[in-house]
Amino acid sequence: MTIAFIFPGQGAQAPGMGKSLHDAFGSAREVFQEVDEALGEKLSRLIFEGPADELTLTANTQPALMAVSFAAMRVLEREFNVGVGRALYVAGHSLGEYSALAAARALSISDTAKLLRTRGRAMQAAVPVGEGAMAALIGKVDVATAEAIAEEGSAAGVVVVANDNNVGNVVISGDKAGVDAALAAAKAKGVRAIPLKVSAPFHSPLMQPATDVMAAALTDTDIEPLAVPLVANVTARPVNEPTAIRRLLAEQITGRVRWRESVEWMAGEGGVSRFVEVGAGNQLSGMVKRNAPDAEALALNEPADLEAFAKTV
């Protein structure tokens, strides 16, 4: 079966994630130690012990989720002889793209941790707390409906489609006035809308200051040729050229996460029949099942999961 390794983004975090990998495998412990050393602090303690409110801070969540994903990938490779080269593609949801690039050997673990700490801080600083908002449109809604709702809301402020996750799960983002107006428009259309507990309006034009910060940070970071191509959030198509990756990672901060299209492309033209989510949680696996119902989707985050998967490759 043809494989894509996929990597989760913000929202998958929980205290204790990755602890079983750390306790079971020296190769996983090495990853957490590398991340701690890169950041000059014991992020691993926060990952394993919490508190949840501190782990959920964007500047912590982003490198933390990457650390767990990369630890699982290193265990797969070192302990079970299943490297990233077994896949046709890698892909990640928002910050998960950095995990994917680290797994594909384009970024070092140290550089990835530092980039995500910078990214988290820049995204948090771009808009004062309380001035931005995000909401999930749930149920009988597709991206065209979400775009129409955002268009109505834009009469009151900034609001755009931020995440096209799957039919029935589309996220809008912008300033509070725009999102509030979009919520009213959704209600009028009979679309269920849930305000999200987030600290900033991610993947909206309001994140432009963070884009500028990350463009500069990426310019100063070595990006090596990828072991396998990345299917990018911004284009929903494969890319493997370092210059293009730098540009797309910067654009991604204000751009739409085209996850539905990415999965549909991989399952169709890309020839992927097995999507393997590596890291915390199983949110992406659920999205895959809705976007590509004929494909297999599984999540690997416990030692037994990794061992069982390795036996099938």
VOGU-869399 format. One record per residue: residue in three letters; residue number from 1; z, y, x of N, C-alpha, C in turn. Coordinates in steps of 0.001 Angstrom, whole numbers. Atoms other than C-alpha are relative to their C-alpha. Layout:
REM residues N
  code  pos      nup   nnorth    neast     caup  canorth   caeast      cup   cnorth    ceast
   Ala  NUM        Z        Y        X        Z        Y        X        Z        Y        X
...
***
This chain:
REM residues 313
  code  pos      nup   nnorth    neast     caup  canorth   caeast      cup   cnorth    ceast
   Met    1        0    -1192      843        0        0        0        0     1248      882
   Thr    2       89    -1232     -785     -781     3515     1228     1169      916     -341
   Ile    3    -1290     -687      119     2278     5691     1799     -135     1490      257
   Ala    4     -293    -1386     -363     3243     9355     1685     1511      141       72
   Phe    5    -1419     -337      -92     6663    10381     2945      185     1416     -545
   Ile    6     -242    -1298      618     8033    13264      843     1470      378      178
   Phe    7    -1312     -487     -434    11062    15442     1534      529     1051     -963
   Pro    8     -544     -855     1055    13394    17181     -941      324     1415      459
   Gly    9     -356    -1394     -234    14167    20867    -1253     1340      349     -624
   Gln   10    -1284     -487      477    17032    22995    -2473      284     -523    -1407
   Gly   11     -405      596     1262    18959    21514    -5382      400    -1451      169
   Ala   12     -336     1406     -244    19242    18029    -3882     1326     -156      737
   Gln   13    -1180       89     -857    22322    18892    -1813     1259     -395     -776
   Ala   14    -1307      357      533    25771    17424    -2429      900     -379     1172
   Pro   15     -901      416    -1076    28847    17047     -193       31    -1522      110
   Gly   16      -10     1435     -247    28862    13603     1388    -1376     -578      249
   Met   17     1357      522     -232    25088    13287     1624     -172     -321     1481
   Gly   18      258      393    -1378    24000    11473     4753     1170     -647      718
   Lys   19    -1185      527     -688    27540    10273     5542     -135    -1494      279
   Ser   20      136     1444     -211    26707     6590     5094     -968     -293     1138
   Leu   21      928      166    -1123    23760     6950     7498      705      313     1317
   His   22     -751     -399    -1190    25973     8743    10020      948    -1106      439
   Asp   23    -1006     1010     -333    28616     6034     9842     -634    -1315      438
   Ala   24      614     1304     -260    26175     3135    10043     -879      -38     1241
   Phe   25     1027       29    -1038    23687     4196    12734      211     1094     1051
   Gly   26      -94     -957    -1096    23997     5826    16131    -1172      962       17
   Ser   27     1177     -875        8    20472     7203    15744      162     1136    -1006
   Ala   28     -268    -1063      970    21574     9144    12653     1047      962      550
   Arg   29    -1027     -876     -582    24673    10452    14442     -612      957     1015
   Glu   30      674     -858     -979    22405    11789    17188     -663     1195     -676
   Val   31      678    -1088      711    20458    13852    14643      997     1062     -434
   Phe   32     -993     -973      452    23546    15460    13131      588      770     1189
   Gln   33     -508     -675    -1192    24825    16225    16630    -1014     1018      518
   Glu   34     1039     -930     -451    21491    17815    17591      -35     1256     -867
   Val   35        3    -1150      902    21600    20042    14511     1222      870      237
   Asp   36    -1221     -764     -302    25204    21043    15209     -169      820     1269
   Glu   37      166     -691    -1277    24316    21943    18788    -1019     1132     -115
   Ala   38     1026    -1033      166    21216    23897    17753      567     1234     -689
   Leu   39     -549    -1111      769    23224    26019    15316     1304      533      578
   Gly   40    -1249     -447     -605    26341    26275    17458     1188      -84     -929
   Glu   41    -1107      177      937    28601    25055    14667      -38    -1420     -556
   Lys   42      -93     1345      554    29741    21888    12899     -547      -21    -1432
   Leu   43      598       95     1331    27292    21949    10017      217    -1400     -572
   Ser   44     -187     1373      482    27728    18156     9822     1308     -146     -772
   Arg   45    -1275       83      733    31359    18602     8744     -162      546    -1412
   Leu   46      249     -574     1320    30226    20849     5880     -856     -942     -842
   Ile   47      866      937      716    27515    18334     4934      816    -1156     -560
   Phe   48     -736     1204      407    29958    15445     4773     1207      301     -885
   Glu   49    -1277     -261      655    33084    17164     3454      -30     1153    -1005
   Gly   50       11    -1179      844    32006    20335     1635      865     1097      592
   Pro   51       83      -68     1463    33204    22482      -32    -1411      260     -513
   Ala   52     1335      -82      580    30239    22439    -2387     -533     1420      -46
   Asp   53      490    -1370      125    30099    26210    -2862     -492      544     1340
   Glu   54      457     -438    -1320    29772    26749      889    -1281     -737      407
   Leu   55     1210      759     -299    27194    23976     1265    -1192      548     -765
   Thr   56     1074     -496      855    25175    25555    -1553     -534     1357      448
   Leu   57      541    -1243     -546    24799    28837      334    -1335     -308      676
   Thr   58     1364      303     -430    21089    29017     1116     -118     -219     1495
   Ala   59       95      116    -1459    21576    29491     4854      576    -1313      507
   Asn   60     -539     1308     -360    23584    26242     4946     -815    -1136     -606
   Thr   61      715     1063      707    21662    24223     2370    -1275     -407      719
   Gln   62     1320      306     -545    18321    24508     4116       68     -885     1255
   Pro   63      -80      921    -1143    19222    23084     7548      748    -1288     -327
   Ala   64     -763     1204      356    21653    20632     5903     -903    -1064     -615
   Leu   65      898      970      624    19020    18988     3732     -997     -556     1009
   Met   66      910      479    -1039    16628    18810     6658      688    -1018      892
   Ala   67     -728      913     -883    19298    17132     8809      107    -1391     -625
   Val   68     -136     1288      672    19836    14395     6226    -1349     -720      -56
   Ser   69     1328      615       51    16101    13797     5789     -424     -527     1367
   Phe   70      450      409    -1326    15441    13673     9507      838    -1156      526
   Ala   71     -842     1133     -406    18412    11373    10111     -524    -1294     -607
   Ala   72      539     1205      642    16957     8920     7589    -1315     -423      647
   Met   73     1267      341     -659    13523     9124     9233      239     -602     1377
   Arg   74     -271      543    -1331    14985     8520    12673      552    -1422      -97
   Val   75     -501     1361      202    16873     5474    11388    -1151     -946     -333
   Leu   76     1164      831      323    13675     4135     9863     -771     -369     1257
   Glu   77      812      230    -1193    11885     4523    13168      743     -817     1054
   Arg   78     -734      630    -1111    14602     3472    15623      564    -1366     -380
   Glu   79     -702     1228      387    16396      769    13652     -911    -1017     -693
   Phe   80      820      899      819    13630     -647    11458    -1483       34      370
   Asn   81     1364      -15     -527    10456      132    13414    -1029      461    -1040
   Val   82      915     -594      982     8893     2147    10565     -106     1486      312
   Gly   83      182    -1392     -384     7560     5396    11991     -842      765     -995
   Val   84      758     -858      906     5897     8330    10279    -1478     -353        8
   Gly   85     1398      378      -99     2542     6996    11463     -419    -1059    -1003
   Arg   86      347      971     1051     2749     4345     8734     -525      698    -1259
   Ala   87      403     -757     1193     1988     7130     6220    -1360      647      179
   Leu   88     1230     -793      -11    -1256     8828     5292      311     1487       85
   Tyr   89     -353    -1417       79      501    12138     4625     1515      158      -29
   Val   90    -1358     -437      290     3813    13945     4644     -101     1241     -884
   Ala   91      -63    -1198      837     4817    16624     2138     1461      278     -308
   Gly   92    -1370     -351      336     7964    18508     1224       23     1117    -1023
   His   93     -150    -1007     1047     9180    20658    -1645      716     1220      576
   Ser   94     -544    -1245     -538     9712    24222     -373      580     -241     1396
   Leu   95     -556      217    -1342    12169    23888     2568     -308    -1404      511
   Gly   96      344     1359     -397    11234    20195     2558    -1246      -73      862
   Glu   97     1163      -15     -893     7986    21185     4283      435       13     1459
   Tyr   98     -495      -24    -1375    10034    21873     7406      496    -1391      401
   Ser   99     -401     1386     -267    11592    18402     7164    -1224     -864      261
   Ala  100     1223      767     -161     8095    16983     6776     -638      259     1361
   Leu  101      594     -345    -1295     6857    18837     9858      821     -563     1159
   Ala  102     -834      620    -1034     9826    17646    11903     -269    -1501       51
   Ala  103      280     1440       44     9164    14078    10748    -1358     -312      619
   Ala  104     1349      196     -542     5497    14474    11723     -115      443     1453
   Arg  105      -92     -353    -1419     6611    15602    15206     -701     1309      348
   Ala  106      581    -1313     -269     5151    19086    14824     1062      983      472
   Leu  107    -1122     -863     -358     8571    20746    15184     1125     -851      578
   Ser  108    -1184      683     -513    11567    19731    17275     1135      146     -999
   Ile  109    -1134      -71      916    14799    19038    15421      786     1290      215
   Ser  110     -727    -1228     -295    16455    21990    17191     -718     1210     -578
   Asp  111      761    -1132      527    13667    24426    16311        4       13    -1523
   Thr  112       16       70     1466    13573    23197    12714     1314      498     -575
   Ala  113    -1305     -460      471    17310    23740    12260      124     1517      119
   Lys  114      -95    -1455     -202    17089    27256    13713     -909      759     -952
   Leu  115      924     -655      934    14047    28151    11620      573       15    -1421
   Leu  116     -526       61     1355    15741    27009     8434     1248      853     -162
   Arg  117    -1132     -927       70    18920    28920     9222     -525     1434     -138
   Thr  118      609    -1327      103    16765    32025     9770     -619      205    -1371
   Arg  119      657      -86     1306    14766    31301     6614     1023      202    -1114
   Gly  120    -1018     -122     1032    17884    30852     4501      631     1383      -22
   Arg  121     -600    -1329      -66    19449    34074     5711     -979     1078     -457
   Ala  122      999    -1002      366    16215    36025     5300     -269       -9    -1503
   Met  123      249       95     1435    15641    34745     1768     1182      560     -790
   Gln  124    -1171     -528      685    19205    35584      772       65     1514      110
   Ala  125      -99    -1440     -234    18971    39074     2271    -1118      801     -657
   Ala  126     1179     -708      491    15600    39918      693      265      775    -1290
   Val  127     -290     -622     1296    17021    40773    -2737     1514      -13     -218
   Pro  128    -1448       -5      246    20594    41904    -3545      382     -985    -1107
   Val  129     -485      965      994    22602    39305    -5474      109      679    -1356
   Gly  130      -63     -530     1354    22252    39846    -9200    -1255      715     -452
   Glu  131     1219     -726      368    18908    41646    -9067    -1179     -937     -260
   Gly  132     1066      973      220    16758    38504    -9092      466    -1114     -914
   Ala  133     -339     1109      897    16609    35493   -11388    -1114    -1033       43
   Met  134      974     1079      160    14870    32161   -11903      367     -768    -1262
   Ala  135     -254      807     1186    14501    29950   -14953     -982    -1165      -34
   Ala  136      842     1178      158    13138    26485   -15672     -494      -70    -1436
   Leu  137      605      220     1307    10734    26009   -18564     -165    -1504     -157
   Ile  138     -151     1444      140    11337    22514   -19897     -634     -483    -1298
   Gly  139      503      628     1214     9658    20202   -22377    -1505       97     -117
   Lys  140     1441      -61      251     6226    20793   -23882     -580     1275      607
   Val  141      505    -1180     -700     5098    23250   -21245     -801     -463     1210
   Asp  142      779      236    -1206     2349    23159   -18648     -129     1319      746
   Val  143       46    -1198     -826     1481    25662   -15955     -732     1135     -705
   Ala  144      714    -1064      719     -960    27561   -18192      924      700     -994
   Thr  145     -975     -583      924     1754    28072   -20817     1014      844      765
   Ala  146     -967     -735     -815     4189    29135   -18101     -597     1305      515
   Glu  147      664    -1225     -461     1666    31636   -16725      -94     1030    -1125
   Ala  148       60     -920     1134     1249    33129   -20195     1369      613     -284
   Ile  149    -1363     -500      202     5024    33440   -20579      352     1010     1086
   Ala  150     -269     -931    -1099     5298    35072   -17137     -776     1301     -195
   Glu  151      816    -1190      235     2485    37467   -18055      669      917    -1030
   Glu  152     -710     -807     1002     4406    38606   -21130     1237      646      613
   Gly  153    -1199     -547     -623     7567    39042   -19092     -293     1098      997
   Ser  154      328     -972    -1049     5755    41080   -16451     -137     1419     -518
   Ala  155       -8    -1355      559     5590    44021   -18853     1338      690      255
   Ala  156    -1341     -566     -223     9317    44473   -18162      410        0     1455
   Gly  157     -376       90    -1413     9430    43591   -14475     -833    -1055      698
   Val  158      717     1007     -779     8309    41172   -11796      383    -1390     -480
   Val  159     -264     1399      335     7967    37553   -12925    -1279     -802      225
   Val  160     1139      857     -329     5684    34765   -11679      420    -1456     -148
   Val  161     -273     1433      -83     5381    30993   -11777      313     -329     1460
   Ala  162     -458      282    -1361     7336    29838    -8719     -222    -1452      398
   Asn  163      116     1434     -291     7345    26025    -8915     -735     -683    -1148
   Asp  164      695      858      966     4772    23910   -10740      360    -1433      385
   Asn  165     -534     1301     -409     6805    20714   -10487     -721    -1162     -671
   Asn  166      734      985      784     5242    18629   -13257     -118      543    -1415
   Val  167       76     -400     1400     4164    18978   -16860     1370     -235     -631
   Gly  168    -1340       96      558     7410    19693   -18639     1082      537      903
   Asn  169     -977     -569     -943     9094    21323   -15623     -704     1018      878
   Val  170      619    -1095     -732     7787    24691   -14463     1038     1104      135
   Val  171    -1033     -993     -279     9994    27340   -12844     -633     1371      174
   Ile  172      430    -1381     -176     9551    31105   -13123     1048      753      817
   Ser  173     -874     -720     -918    11032    33674   -10740     -398     1475       17
   Gly  174      296    -1421     -100    11325    37448   -10405     1258      834      -89
   Asp  175    -1196     -819      177    13615    40373   -11053      618     -315    -1361
   Lys  176     -740      417     1190    16228    40070   -13784     -674      483    -1279
   Ala  177      630     -530     1210    14411    42313   -16269    -1235     -811     -375
   Gly  178     1210      763      266    11152    40423   -15933      301    -1399     -501
   Val  179     -340     1367      408    12737    36981   -16187      658        3    -1377
   Asp  180     -613      -76     1335    14873    38033   -19166    -1064      167    -1082
   Ala  181     1081     -192      972    11731    39239   -20951     -816    -1280     -157
   Ala  182      729     1268       68     9983    35974   -20086      788    -1041     -791
   Leu  183     -829      931      768    12920    34013   -21508     -154      266    -1495
   Ala  184      209     -342     1408    12495    35895   -24782    -1380     -452     -462
   Ala  185     1353      447      344     8758    35161   -24740      -46    -1517     -156
   Ala  186      -43     1463      103     9467    31472   -24121      633     -432    -1320
   Lys  187     -675      342     1256    11858    31343   -27061     -932      208    -1186
   Ala  188      932     -289     1091     9238    32942   -29298    -1098    -1055     -100
   Lys  189     1030     1039      -19     6766    30239   -28267      567    -1395     -241
   Gly  190     -625     1292      220     9269    27450   -28906      165     -826     1259
   Val  191     -150      680    -1284     9585    26622   -25200     1455      106      451
   Arg  192    -1378       -2     -481    12999    25608   -23924       52      595     1404
   Ala  193     -124     -670    -1292    14076    27820   -21011     1461       -7      438
   Ile  194    -1364      109     -523    17129    27323   -18794      133      909     1219
   Pro  195     -247     -813    -1192    18318    30112   -16456      624     -858     1102
   Leu  196     -494      789    -1122    18989    28662   -13004     1068      770      766
   Lys  197    -1058     -601     -814    22093    29293   -10922     -481       72     1450
   Val  198      532     -198    -1345    20352    30618    -7824      440     1376      496
   Ser  199     -483    -1239     -598    21216    33398    -5414    -1104     1001      285
   Ala  200     1121     -898     -269    17730    34907    -5097    -1230     -503     -760
   Pro  201     1219      400      720    14290    34883    -6805    -1026     -614      947
   Phe  202      843      681     -979    12626    32327    -4542    -1439     -110     -496
   His  203     1434      182      283     8827    31997    -4364     -538     1041     -980
   Ser  204      530    -1133      756     8185    35400    -5888     -349     1117      982
   Pro  205      345    -1105     -903     6722    38624    -4442     1213      753      552
   Leu  206    -1208     -682     -468    10287    39943    -4093      508     -573     1325
   Met  207     -400      634    -1247    10691    37590    -1125     -814      480     1212
   Gln  208      853     -451    -1097     8188    39548      989      768      344     1274
   Pro  209     -737     -254    -1251    10869    40779     3449      304    -1280      783
   Ala  210     -263     1277     -673    11711    37129     4192    -1273     -569      610
   Thr  211     1281      429     -564     8031    36350     4709     -242      669     1342
   Asp  212      199     -736    -1255     7882    39043     7385      894     -549     1105
   Val  213     -932      564     -982    10956    37634     9131     -504    -1349      500
   Met  214      427     1346     -394     9599    34087     9095    -1326       11      748
   Ala  215     1257      -93     -747     6133    35112    10259      285      279     1466
   Ala  216     -371     -311    -1383     7747    36580    13367      674    -1195      662
   Ala  217     -707     1154     -571    10032    33571    13888     -960    -1135      303
   Leu  218      961     1089     -204     7145    31116    13530     -950      299     1149
   Thr  219      855     -383    -1126     5043    33063    16018      623     -410     1321
   Asp  220     -719      317    -1231     7720    32378    18620      390    -1468      114
   Thr  221     -378     1413       32     8018    28647    17780    -1192     -883      338
   Asp  222     1058      962     -327     5992    25830    19318     -214     -956    -1164
   Ile  223      374      987     1011     4155    23743    16727    -1007     -939      646
   Glu  224      839     1002     -649     2681    20544    18111     -976     -613    -1003
   Pro  225      898      712      915     -246    18552    16674      783    -1024     -821
   Leu  226     -729      879      903      939    16535    13680     -405    -1459      186
   Ala  227      293     1436      -46     1225    12755    13800     -787     -427    -1233
   Val  228      766      204     1237      -31    12735    10172     -105     1351     -700
   Pro  229      169    -1310      628    -1337    15627     8036     1102      322    -1005
   Leu  230     -915     -534     1005      916    17787     5877     -807      450    -1208
   Val  231      585     -559     1218      -59    18391     2253      841     1216     -362
   Ala  232     -742    -1258       47      930    22046     1976      292      440    -1420
   Asn  233     -389     -544     1304     2778    23634     -945     -983     1043     -505
   Val  234      804    -1161      398      531    26696     -963    -1396     -399     -447
   Thr  235     1382      385      275    -2812    24884    -1062     -138    -1320     -743
   Ala  236       46     1353      569    -1954    21378    -2358    -1085     -847      653
   Arg  237     1001      726     -768    -4308    20086      329      533     -250     1414
   Pro  238     -508      318    -1326    -3830    18529     3788     -354     1064     1025
   Val  239      205     -920    -1121    -3489    20664     6906      647     -629     1226
   Asn  240     -626      516    -1219    -2813    19707    10516     -206      912     1196
   Glu  241      257     -923    -1101    -3796    22740    12591     1170      973      120
   Pro  242    -1218     -806     -132     -770    24619    14029     -133     1450     -461
   Thr  243      160    -1392      424    -2178    28118    13419       13      115    -1517
   Ala  244       16       -2     1459    -2861    27320     9778     1385     -297     -559
   Ile  245    -1350      333      476      595    25787     9391      923     1199      101
   Arg  246     -810    -1215     -117     2251    28944    10693     -266      948    -1173
   Arg  247      374     -919     1080      336    31026     8159      502     -509    -1350
   Leu  248     -394      554     1290     1054    28677     5248     1512      -24     -183
   Leu  249    -1464      -18      112     4777    28413     6021      508     1397     -339
   Ala  250     -384    -1367      338     5029    32200     5891     -398      328    -1438
   Glu  251      479     -278     1358     2942    32444     2708      818     -739    -1052
   Gln  252     -733      838      948     5023    29716     1077     1213      713     -579
   Ile  253    -1239     -640      446     8068    31989      787     -222      844    -1256
   Thr  254      329     -756     1207     6373    34244    -1765     -938     -779     -921
   Gly  255     1013      713      761     3815    31678    -2944      570    -1076     -907
   Arg  256     -371     1054      942     3896    29054    -5651       97    -1350      714
   Val  257     -101     1390     -457     5118    25545    -4830     -855     -843     -941
   Arg  258      967      722      847     2138    23567    -6141      248    -1514      122
   Trp  259     -402     1393     -203     3974    20247    -6248     -796     -950     -890
   Arg  260      779      866      896     2224    18780    -9299    -1394     -246      575
   Glu  261     1343      139     -551    -1176    19454    -7764       13     -810     1297
   Ser  262      -93      738    -1265      -41    18094    -4395       85    -1499     -253
   Val  263     -167     1420      305     1092    14791    -5871    -1268     -564     -638
   Glu  264     1230      471      649    -1993    14517    -8077    -1115     -186     1030
   Trp  265     1037      138    -1013    -4248    15111    -5071      259    -1233      871
   Met  266     -306     1150     -855    -2432    12563    -2895     -253    -1311     -730
   Ala  267      169     1243      764    -2463     9938    -5664    -1447     -241     -379
   Gly  268     1402      136      347    -6116    10616    -6385     -876      -59     1231
   Glu  269      910      -60    -1144    -8448    11771    -3645      664     -456     1295
   Gly  270     -695      370    -1226    -5776    11192     -994      259    -1474      161
   Gly  271     -134     1447      -88    -5495     7491    -1815     1412     -528      146
   Val  272    -1395      442     -140    -1670     7326    -1849      415     -788    -1240
   Ser  273     -491      811     1117     -151     4581    -3982     1519     -157       22
   Arg  274    -1452      180     -149     3451     4738    -2739      608     1271      575
   Phe  275     -661    -1225     -429     5553     7897    -2521     1446     -325      352
   Val  276    -1314      374     -507     8696     7520     -439      783     1277      295
   Glu  277     -831    -1194     -159    11311    10269     -817     1102     -298     1010
   Val  278     -920      263    -1109    13423    10532     2325     1022     1124       74
   Gly  279    -1056    -1002      -94    16768    12311     2248      918      -54    -1200
   Ala  280    -1001      -55     1066    19260    13473     -363     -647      -33    -1384
   Gly  281      408      -22     1394    18839    12739    -4061    -1274     -767     -290
   Asn  282     1220      678      436    15859    11475    -6022     -832      875     -930
   Gln  283      716     -913      889    14448    14585    -7712    -1513     -141      127
   Leu  284     1445       63     -205    11003    14278    -6150     -579    -1303     -531
   Ser  285      475     1286      520    10693    10611    -7074     -227       84    -1502
   Gly  286      162     -185     1437    11230    11555   -10695    -1235      814     -328
   Met  287     1199     -813      225     8540    14224   -10464    -1269     -809      245
   Val  288     1175      829     -301     6116    11755    -8871     -323     -907    -1183
   Lys  289      232      923     1118     6571     9337   -11769     -662      700    -1180
   Arg  290      640     -748     1084     5534    12093   -14182    -1388      493      392
   Asn  291     1291     -529     -453     2656    13407   -12053    -1018    -1085      336
   Ala  292      884     1102     -400     1232    10068   -10879      605    -1305     -501
   Pro  293     -710     1147      583     2484     7383   -13279     -455    -1357      509
   Asp  294      480     1287     -506      363     4657   -11694      482     -286     1429
   Ala  295     -489      183    -1367     1910     5195    -8248     1448     -471       -4
   Glu  296    -1399      377     -188     5161     3728    -6967      749     1180      606
   Ala  297     -832    -1064     -562     7968     6186    -6245     1398     -542      240
   Leu  298    -1348      448     -314    11224     5396    -4492      694     1002      909
   Ala  299     -809     -920     -789    14052     7309    -2831      833     -782     1002
   Leu  300     -763      638    -1073    15676     6385      490     1096      943      470
   Asn  301    -1091     -827     -519    19103     7823     1211     1242     -797      388
   Glu  302    -1121      847     -403    21446     4871     1815     -513    -1071      968
   Pro  303      442     1038     -948    21351     2244     4614     -714    -1168     -659
   Ala  304      630     1131      674    20510     -515     2151    -1401      355     -488
   Asp  305     1327     -441      439    17582     1542      795     -999      -87     1146
   Leu  306      896       -3    -1161    16110     1942     4266     -359    -1427      419
   Glu  307      246     1385     -405    16499    -1730     5110     -935     -701     -972
   Ala  308      846      657     1000    14953    -2881     1858    -1429      507       69
   Phe  309     1350     -560     -103    12015     -514     2217     -718     -539     1230
   Ala  310      633      453    -1256    11369    -1554     5827     -553    -1414     -141
   Lys  311      451     1377      182    10998    -5162     4713    -1309      -83     -775
   Thr  312     1202       29      830     8120    -4186     2434    -1187      678      669
   Val  313     1078     -759     -663     6059    -2185     4949     -763     -913      947
***
